[in-house]
Amino acid sequence: MKEIFSSIAGRVVGCEVDVGDDINVGDELLVIESMKMEIPLESEQSGKLVELLVQVGDEIEEGQRLAVLN
């Protein structure tokens, strides 16, 4: 299993993927609002999204696990 972690703290304001989607390196997964800026979170790994651990509106911390790919 491959895991995706947040590189910043903030709030999830957008989700561009669903469980079961095939993800490629560089695909936009989530949009994080941090310090009044919207920052896209792009995948650094490829695989099938098997678990999404956050949803729009969630507050997240730097280093938090966000998703699992197979």
Biopython code that builds the backbone (N, CA, C, O; Angstrom):
import numpy as np
from Bio.PDB.StructureBuilder import StructureBuilder

atoms = [
    (1, "MET", "N", (0.835, -1.186, 0.000)),
    (1, "MET", "CA", (0.000, 0.000, 0.000)),
    (1, "MET", "C", (0.881, 1.252, 0.000)),
    (1, "MET", "O", (1.914, 1.301, 0.668)),
    (2, "LYS", "N", (0.463, 2.232, -0.741)),
    (2, "LYS", "CA", (1.159, 3.515, -0.786)),
    (2, "LYS", "C", (0.283, 4.539, -0.077)),
    (2, "LYS", "O", (-0.939, 4.527, -0.226)),
    (3, "GLU", "N", (0.902, 5.412, 0.685)),
    (3, "GLU", "CA", (0.150, 6.411, 1.439)),
    (3, "GLU", "C", (0.519, 7.812, 0.968)),
    (3, "GLU", "O", (1.643, 8.075, 0.542)),
    (4, "ILE", "N", (-0.463, 8.696, 1.060)),
    (4, "ILE", "CA", (-0.251, 10.099, 0.705)),
    (4, "ILE", "C", (-0.464, 10.928, 1.963)),
    (4, "ILE", "O", (-1.466, 10.782, 2.663)),
    (5, "PHE", "N", (0.502, 11.805, 2.233)),
    (5, "PHE", "CA", (0.481, 12.633, 3.431)),
    (5, "PHE", "C", (0.398, 14.109, 3.059)),
    (5, "PHE", "O", (0.799, 14.502, 1.964)),
    (6, "SER", "N", (-0.117, 14.913, 3.961)),
    (6, "SER", "CA", (-0.199, 16.358, 3.741)),
    (6, "SER", "C", (1.148, 17.008, 4.008)),
    (6, "SER", "O", (1.827, 16.688, 4.984)),
    (7, "SER", "N", (1.517, 17.915, 3.136)),
    (7, "SER", "CA", (2.759, 18.668, 3.340)),
    (7, "SER", "C", (2.509, 19.988, 4.058)),
    (7, "SER", "O", (3.455, 20.691, 4.414)),
    (8, "ILE", "N", (1.225, 20.329, 4.275)),
    (8, "ILE", "CA", (0.859, 21.574, 4.952)),
    (8, "ILE", "C", (-0.336, 21.349, 5.872)),
    (8, "ILE", "O", (-1.066, 20.367, 5.736)),
    (9, "ALA", "N", (-0.522, 22.272, 6.807)),
    (9, "ALA", "CA", (-1.715, 22.278, 7.643)),
    (9, "ALA", "C", (-2.736, 23.194, 6.994)),
    (9, "ALA", "O", (-2.370, 24.166, 6.333)),
    (10, "GLY", "N", (-3.999, 22.894, 7.177)),
    (10, "GLY", "CA", (-5.047, 23.745, 6.611)),
    (10, "GLY", "C", (-6.391, 23.052, 6.664)),
    (10, "GLY", "O", (-6.644, 22.204, 7.520)),
    (11, "ARG", "N", (-7.254, 23.434, 5.722)),
    (11, "ARG", "CA", (-8.611, 22.880, 5.652)),
    (11, "ARG", "C", (-8.857, 22.375, 4.233)),
    (11, "ARG", "O", (-8.521, 23.049, 3.260)),
    (12, "VAL", "N", (-9.443, 21.191, 4.123)),
    (12, "VAL", "CA", (-9.775, 20.627, 2.815)),
    (12, "VAL", "C", (-10.972, 21.403, 2.254)),
    (12, "VAL", "O", (-12.036, 21.447, 2.872)),
    (13, "VAL", "N", (-10.786, 22.017, 1.076)),
    (13, "VAL", "CA", (-11.867, 22.782, 0.455)),
    (13, "VAL", "C", (-12.320, 22.179, -0.876)),
    (13, "VAL", "O", (-13.300, 22.635, -1.464)),
    (14, "GLY", "N", (-11.612, 21.165, -1.345)),
    (14, "GLY", "CA", (-12.004, 20.509, -2.583)),
    (14, "GLY", "C", (-11.446, 19.108, -2.656)),
    (14, "GLY", "O", (-10.368, 18.820, -2.135)),
    (15, "CYS", "N", (-12.204, 18.233, -3.316)),
    (15, "CYS", "CA", (-11.760, 16.861, -3.515)),
    (15, "CYS", "C", (-11.990, 16.526, -4.980)),
    (15, "CYS", "O", (-13.112, 16.623, -5.477)),
    (16, "GLU", "N", (-10.934, 16.135, -5.665)),
    (16, "GLU", "CA", (-10.983, 15.901, -7.107)),
    (16, "GLU", "C", (-11.029, 14.421, -7.483)),
    (16, "GLU", "O", (-11.055, 14.092, -8.669)),
    (17, "VAL", "N", (-11.038, 13.521, -6.493)),
    (17, "VAL", "CA", (-10.979, 12.083, -6.764)),
    (17, "VAL", "C", (-12.004, 11.323, -5.927)),
    (17, "VAL", "O", (-12.531, 11.835, -4.939)),
    (18, "ASP", "N", (-12.270, 10.098, -6.345)),
    (18, "ASP", "CA", (-13.158, 9.195, -5.620)),
    (18, "ASP", "C", (-12.455, 7.856, -5.418)),
    (18, "ASP", "O", (-11.568, 7.492, -6.190)),
    (19, "VAL", "N", (-12.852, 7.133, -4.389)),
    (19, "VAL", "CA", (-12.322, 5.792, -4.158)),
    (19, "VAL", "C", (-12.571, 4.968, -5.415)),
    (19, "VAL", "O", (-13.661, 4.995, -5.986)),
    (20, "GLY", "N", (-11.542, 4.236, -5.836)),
    (20, "GLY", "CA", (-11.624, 3.421, -7.041)),
    (20, "GLY", "C", (-10.976, 4.065, -8.253)),
    (20, "GLY", "O", (-10.727, 3.392, -9.253)),
    (21, "ASP", "N", (-10.698, 5.375, -8.177)),
    (21, "ASP", "CA", (-10.049, 6.079, -9.292)),
    (21, "ASP", "C", (-8.608, 5.628, -9.452)),
    (21, "ASP", "O", (-7.923, 5.344, -8.469)),
    (22, "ASP", "N", (-8.151, 5.563, -10.705)),
    (22, "ASP", "CA", (-6.738, 5.340, -10.988)),
    (22, "ASP", "C", (-6.028, 6.686, -10.906)),
    (22, "ASP", "O", (-6.439, 7.653, -11.549)),
    (23, "ILE", "N", (-4.965, 6.745, -10.116)),
    (23, "ILE", "CA", (-4.231, 7.979, -9.853)),
    (23, "ILE", "C", (-2.853, 7.880, -10.505)),
    (23, "ILE", "O", (-2.184, 6.851, -10.409)),
    (24, "ASN", "N", (-2.441, 8.951, -11.163)),
    (24, "ASN", "CA", (-1.106, 9.041, -11.749)),
    (24, "ASN", "C", (-0.305, 10.116, -11.035)),
    (24, "ASN", "O", (-0.875, 11.016, -10.418)),
    (25, "VAL", "N", (1.002, 10.024, -11.118)),
    (25, "VAL", "CA", (1.867, 11.056, -10.548)),
    (25, "VAL", "C", (1.461, 12.404, -11.158)),
    (25, "VAL", "O", (1.322, 12.527, -12.375)),
    (26, "GLY", "N", (1.277, 13.397, -10.308)),
    (26, "GLY", "CA", (0.916, 14.731, -10.757)),
    (26, "GLY", "C", (-0.574, 15.014, -10.780)),
    (26, "GLY", "O", (-0.976, 16.163, -10.962)),
    (27, "ASP", "N", (-1.409, 13.988, -10.598)),
    (27, "ASP", "CA", (-2.855, 14.207, -10.556)),
    (27, "ASP", "C", (-3.222, 15.010, -9.315)),
    (27, "ASP", "O", (-2.679, 14.777, -8.235)),
    (28, "GLU", "N", (-4.140, 15.952, -9.472)),
    (28, "GLU", "CA", (-4.622, 16.736, -8.344)),
    (28, "GLU", "C", (-5.623, 15.896, -7.560)),
    (28, "GLU", "O", (-6.597, 15.389, -8.116)),
    (29, "LEU", "N", (-5.368, 15.755, -6.258)),
    (29, "LEU", "CA", (-6.226, 14.951, -5.392)),
    (29, "LEU", "C", (-7.172, 15.811, -4.570)),
    (29, "LEU", "O", (-8.383, 15.588, -4.558)),
    (30, "LEU", "N", (-6.611, 16.784, -3.893)),
    (30, "LEU", "CA", (-7.362, 17.638, -2.982)),
    (30, "LEU", "C", (-6.939, 19.086, -3.168)),
    (30, "LEU", "O", (-5.882, 19.375, -3.729)),
    (31, "VAL", "N", (-7.783, 19.990, -2.686)),
    (31, "VAL", "CA", (-7.419, 21.394, -2.602)),
    (31, "VAL", "C", (-7.448, 21.768, -1.121)),
    (31, "VAL", "O", (-8.451, 21.571, -0.435)),
    (32, "ILE", "N", (-6.325, 22.312, -0.644)),
    (32, "ILE", "CA", (-6.167, 22.676, 0.757)),
    (32, "ILE", "C", (-6.124, 24.196, 0.867)),
    (32, "ILE", "O", (-5.395, 24.856, 0.126)),
    (33, "GLU", "N", (-6.902, 24.745, 1.787)),
    (33, "GLU", "CA", (-6.825, 26.178, 2.072)),
    (33, "GLU", "C", (-5.913, 26.366, 3.275)),
    (33, "GLU", "O", (-6.149, 25.817, 4.351)),
    (34, "SER", "N", (-4.861, 27.159, 3.064)),
    (34, "SER", "CA", (-3.903, 27.433, 4.122)),
    (34, "SER", "C", (-3.472, 28.889, 4.003)),
    (34, "SER", "O", (-3.041, 29.334, 2.940)),
    (35, "MET", "N", (-3.591, 29.610, 5.079)),
    (35, "MET", "CA", (-3.194, 31.021, 5.105)),
    (35, "MET", "C", (-3.905, 31.804, 3.993)),
    (35, "MET", "O", (-3.292, 32.626, 3.311)),
    (36, "LYS", "N", (-5.224, 31.533, 3.820)),
    (36, "LYS", "CA", (-6.096, 32.206, 2.852)),
    (36, "LYS", "C", (-5.707, 31.956, 1.398)),
    (36, "LYS", "O", (-6.108, 32.703, 0.506)),
    (37, "MET", "N", (-4.927, 30.906, 1.164)),
    (37, "MET", "CA", (-4.560, 30.519, -0.197)),
    (37, "MET", "C", (-5.070, 29.106, -0.453)),
    (37, "MET", "O", (-5.048, 28.265, 0.446)),
    (38, "GLU", "N", (-5.529, 28.842, -1.673)),
    (38, "GLU", "CA", (-5.934, 27.493, -2.054)),
    (38, "GLU", "C", (-4.761, 26.814, -2.751)),
    (38, "GLU", "O", (-4.241, 27.312, -3.750)),
    (39, "ILE", "N", (-4.357, 25.681, -2.211)),
    (39, "ILE", "CA", (-3.170, 24.983, -2.687)),
    (39, "ILE", "C", (-3.569, 23.577, -3.137)),
    (39, "ILE", "O", (-4.071, 22.795, -2.329)),
    (40, "PRO", "N", (-3.353, 23.240, -4.423)),
    (40, "PRO", "CA", (-3.680, 21.886, -4.867)),
    (40, "PRO", "C", (-2.671, 20.877, -4.328)),
    (40, "PRO", "O", (-1.469, 21.140, -4.307)),
    (41, "LEU", "N", (-3.161, 19.737, -3.900)),
    (41, "LEU", "CA", (-2.302, 18.643, -3.454)),
    (41, "LEU", "C", (-2.234, 17.633, -4.582)),
    (41, "LEU", "O", (-3.241, 17.015, -4.926)),
    (42, "GLU", "N", (-1.046, 17.460, -5.166)),
    (42, "GLU", "CA", (-0.850, 16.539, -6.276)),
    (42, "GLU", "C", (-0.210, 15.251, -5.781)),
    (42, "GLU", "O", (0.603, 15.261, -4.856)),
    (43, "SER", "N", (-0.583, 14.155, -6.402)),
    (43, "SER", "CA", (-0.048, 12.850, -6.029)),
    (43, "SER", "C", (1.412, 12.727, -6.457)),
    (43, "SER", "O", (1.785, 13.143, -7.554)),
    (44, "GLU", "N", (2.214, 12.162, -5.596)),
    (44, "GLU", "CA", (3.609, 11.866, -5.912)),
    (44, "GLU", "C", (3.774, 10.387, -6.239)),
    (44, "GLU", "O", (4.889, 9.916, -6.461)),
    (45, "GLN", "N", (2.640, 9.642, -6.269)),
    (45, "GLN", "CA", (2.660, 8.208, -6.536)),
    (45, "GLN", "C", (1.515, 7.844, -7.470)),
    (45, "GLN", "O", (0.560, 8.605, -7.623)),
    (46, "SER", "N", (1.616, 6.691, -8.082)),
    (46, "SER", "CA", (0.552, 6.171, -8.945)),
    (46, "SER", "C", (-0.073, 4.953, -8.297)),
    (46, "SER", "O", (0.572, 4.250, -7.519)),
    (47, "GLY", "N", (-1.336, 4.706, -8.623)),
    (47, "GLY", "CA", (-2.035, 3.530, -8.135)),
    (47, "GLY", "C", (-3.522, 3.764, -8.117)),
    (47, "GLY", "O", (-3.996, 4.805, -8.571)),
    (48, "LYS", "N", (-4.265, 2.808, -7.597)),
    (48, "LYS", "CA", (-5.715, 2.925, -7.463)),
    (48, "LYS", "C", (-6.030, 3.444, -6.060)),
    (48, "LYS", "O", (-5.504, 2.933, -5.072)),
    (49, "LEU", "N", (-6.889, 4.460, -5.979)),
    (49, "LEU", "CA", (-7.280, 5.025, -4.688)),
    (49, "LEU", "C", (-8.190, 4.034, -3.974)),
    (49, "LEU", "O", (-9.296, 3.753, -4.437)),
    (50, "VAL", "N", (-7.722, 3.505, -2.845)),
    (50, "VAL", "CA", (-8.503, 2.513, -2.103)),
    (50, "VAL", "C", (-9.129, 3.098, -0.833)),
    (50, "VAL", "O", (-10.081, 2.534, -0.293)),
    (51, "GLU", "N", (-8.599, 4.218, -0.362)),
    (51, "GLU", "CA", (-9.166, 4.831, 0.849)),
    (51, "GLU", "C", (-8.843, 6.313, 0.864)),
    (51, "GLU", "O", (-7.692, 6.712, 0.685)),
    (52, "LEU", "N", (-9.870, 7.127, 1.080)),
    (52, "LEU", "CA", (-9.714, 8.571, 1.233)),
    (52, "LEU", "C", (-10.061, 8.888, 2.678)),
    (52, "LEU", "O", (-11.191, 8.658, 3.110)),
    (53, "LEU", "N", (-9.103, 9.412, 3.429)),
    (53, "LEU", "CA", (-9.244, 9.547, 4.882)),
    (53, "LEU", "C", (-9.739, 10.910, 5.336)),
    (53, "LEU", "O", (-9.910, 11.132, 6.535)),
    (54, "VAL", "N", (-9.974, 11.837, 4.395)),
    (54, "VAL", "CA", (-10.478, 13.162, 4.734)),
    (54, "VAL", "C", (-11.615, 13.508, 3.786)),
    (54, "VAL", "O", (-11.788, 12.880, 2.741)),
    (55, "GLN", "N", (-12.379, 14.511, 4.168)),
    (55, "GLN", "CA", (-13.441, 15.011, 3.304)),
    (55, "GLN", "C", (-13.451, 16.529, 3.356)),
    (55, "GLN", "O", (-12.821, 17.137, 4.222)),
    (56, "VAL", "N", (-14.169, 17.132, 2.427)),
    (56, "VAL", "CA", (-14.248, 18.593, 2.362)),
    (56, "VAL", "C", (-14.741, 19.114, 3.712)),
    (56, "VAL", "O", (-15.716, 18.615, 4.275)),
    (57, "GLY", "N", (-14.042, 20.131, 4.214)),
    (57, "GLY", "CA", (-14.377, 20.741, 5.498)),
    (57, "GLY", "C", (-13.476, 20.301, 6.641)),
    (57, "GLY", "O", (-13.434, 20.954, 7.684)),
    (58, "ASP", "N", (-12.751, 19.196, 6.456)),
    (58, "ASP", "CA", (-11.868, 18.692, 7.510)),
    (58, "ASP", "C", (-10.649, 19.598, 7.686)),
    (58, "ASP", "O", (-10.072, 20.082, 6.713)),
    (59, "GLU", "N", (-10.274, 19.814, 8.935)),
    (59, "GLU", "CA", (-9.014, 20.480, 9.257)),
    (59, "GLU", "C", (-7.938, 19.406, 9.271)),
    (59, "GLU", "O", (-8.133, 18.336, 9.847)),
    (60, "ILE", "N", (-6.801, 19.686, 8.639)),
    (60, "ILE", "CA", (-5.723, 18.704, 8.587)),
    (60, "ILE", "C", (-4.431, 19.311, 9.106)),
    (60, "ILE", "O", (-4.247, 20.529, 9.104)),
    (61, "GLU", "N", (-3.549, 18.439, 9.546)),
    (61, "GLU", "CA", (-2.245, 18.840, 10.063)),
    (61, "GLU", "C", (-1.150, 18.460, 9.077)),
    (61, "GLU", "O", (-1.324, 17.546, 8.271)),
    (62, "GLU", "N", (-0.042, 19.147, 9.139)),
    (62, "GLU", "CA", (1.112, 18.774, 8.332)),
    (62, "GLU", "C", (1.540, 17.362, 8.707)),
    (62, "GLU", "O", (1.649, 17.042, 9.891)),
    (63, "GLY", "N", (1.782, 16.525, 7.720)),
    (63, "GLY", "CA", (2.195, 15.151, 7.961)),
    (63, "GLY", "C", (1.057, 14.173, 8.156)),
    (63, "GLY", "O", (1.292, 12.977, 8.328)),
    (64, "GLN", "N", (-0.180, 14.663, 8.133)),
    (64, "GLN", "CA", (-1.334, 13.783, 8.332)),
    (64, "GLN", "C", (-1.528, 12.877, 7.118)),
    (64, "GLN", "O", (-1.363, 13.317, 5.980)),
    (65, "ARG", "N", (-1.874, 11.623, 7.356)),
    (65, "ARG", "CA", (-2.176, 10.671, 6.290)),
    (65, "ARG", "C", (-3.528, 11.023, 5.685)),
    (65, "ARG", "O", (-4.522, 11.147, 6.400)),
    (66, "LEU", "N", (-3.561, 11.184, 4.353)),
    (66, "LEU", "CA", (-4.784, 11.631, 3.673)),
    (66, "LEU", "C", (-5.445, 10.566, 2.824)),
    (66, "LEU", "O", (-6.671, 10.523, 2.718)),
    (67, "ALA", "N", (-4.639, 9.701, 2.215)),
    (67, "ALA", "CA", (-5.190, 8.722, 1.287)),
    (67, "ALA", "C", (-4.270, 7.509, 1.197)),
    (67, "ALA", "O", (-3.089, 7.562, 1.541)),
    (68, "VAL", "N", (-4.865, 6.406, 0.717)),
    (68, "VAL", "CA", (-4.124, 5.164, 0.530)),
    (68, "VAL", "C", (-4.347, 4.694, -0.901)),
    (68, "VAL", "O", (-5.480, 4.628, -1.377)),
    (69, "LEU", "N", (-3.248, 4.368, -1.579)),
    (69, "LEU", "CA", (-3.286, 3.824, -2.936)),
    (69, "LEU", "C", (-2.830, 2.380, -2.905)),
    (69, "LEU", "O", (-2.065, 1.976, -2.030)),
    (70, "ASN", "N", (-3.305, 1.607, -3.868)),
    (70, "ASN", "CA", (-2.877, 0.223, -3.991)),
    (70, "ASN", "C", (-1.982, 0.092, -5.198)),
    (70, "ASN", "O", (-1.501, -1.002, -5.494)),
]
sb = StructureBuilder()
sb.init_structure("model")
sb.init_model(0)
sb.init_chain("A")
sb.init_seg("    ")
for serial, (resi, resn, name, xyz) in enumerate(atoms, 1):
    if name == "N":
        sb.init_residue(resn, " ", resi, " ")
    sb.init_atom(name, np.array(xyz, "f"), 0.0, 1.0, " ", f" {name:<3s}", serial, name[0])
structure = sb.get_structure()
